[in-house]
Amino acid sequence: MASVRTFIQVAEIWIPSRDRRRLEWHAGLYGPHAEFRAVSESLVFAFDEGLPGKAWAQRHPVILTDLQSPYFRRTDAARRAGLSCGVAIPIFAGDFLLALVVLFCGDDAERVGTIELWHNETGVSSGLTLEEGYFGQMDSFELISRRTEFRSGFGLPGLTWQAGKPVVMADLGHSLRFVRRADALRMGINKGIGIPFFEVPNHSYVLAFLSALGTPIARRFEIWEPSADAGMRFTGGDCDCNPDFASAYDGVILPPGTGPIGSTQLTGLPCVIESLANDLTPVGESARKAGLDAMVTLPTIENGRLKAVVAMYF
């Protein structure tokens, strides 16, 4: 990963073994955390085992706010790497798990950001309430969040729930659409992305990442959606190193299988790319101009159909 202090420090992909009874390490971005990578590559996880196995069993994202938890199998390596929380994101196509993306963040006075999982159960409540969240040093923001309920169309979680696809919000402290804007402004939070999940019947989940200017979620994040001619088109994003980056995608349609985003569209599988140096697509060219060299793609799938691909750059 690049030298900029991003909120996300490690990203990894786990996939089912050939007999589909275990999860095996597939790829990852670890930056300076070589020891954590070595430990991770040697592991496998059974159903409901460890952080990846829990997300597999529960069929929705799982946030682990304390990596010293008894069920987390890499506690010592995480402590030495300065990692303090993680989120496991399962990717399903119907009943079948395709892959899991696991993201790890650190906790220190200089890193400001949150990971939130919002939940609604049909017939039980009319809004989204906080299922779990990691808030680092932001105790007051956590208190407000745990007391907040989002109706459809309100706030980042509610807008994502209403849209049924990923939503990007920038300049949160001044956005009238962001319900917690006063507290976000006070804490320095300025951007966010919400991602919906559909796999549990009668339950809606929204995973929200919020981060500050000094420690962005990632250096850039983009949303790409299927186009009418079967390719992928850019529909939104944010970049801390080039605010005008979206202009490079005007009129761009990525054919299926082209670059990491096209590959995710074709296969439904997330990708980890450690170097974009040889990516000749408009995506790779734009990333290199901004000094970005690595990325993770995350598909959003509903009822077996791809709705969007989120790309995070480091």
FENKA-V505461 format. One record per run of one state. SS is the DSSP state (2 for helix, 1 for strand, 0 for the rest). FROM is the first residue (numbers start at 1). TO is the last residue. If there is no record, write none. Layout:
BEGIN
ss:from:to
SS:FROM:TO
SS:FROM:TO
END
This chain:
BEGIN
ss:from:to
0:1:7
1:8:16
0:17:21
1:22:29
0:30:33
2:34:41
0:42:43
1:44:46
0:47:49
2:50:58
0:59:61
1:62:64
0:65:74
2:75:81
0:82:82
1:83:93
0:94:95
1:96:106
0:107:112
1:113:121
0:122:127
1:128:134
0:135:138
2:139:146
0:147:149
1:150:150
0:151:154
2:155:163
0:164:166
1:167:170
0:171:171
2:172:174
0:175:180
2:181:187
0:188:188
1:189:197
0:198:202
1:203:212
0:213:219
1:220:226
0:227:231
1:232:239
0:240:244
2:245:249
0:250:253
1:254:254
0:255:258
2:259:267
0:268:270
1:271:273
0:274:281
2:282:289
0:290:294
1:295:302
0:303:304
1:305:313
0:314:314
END
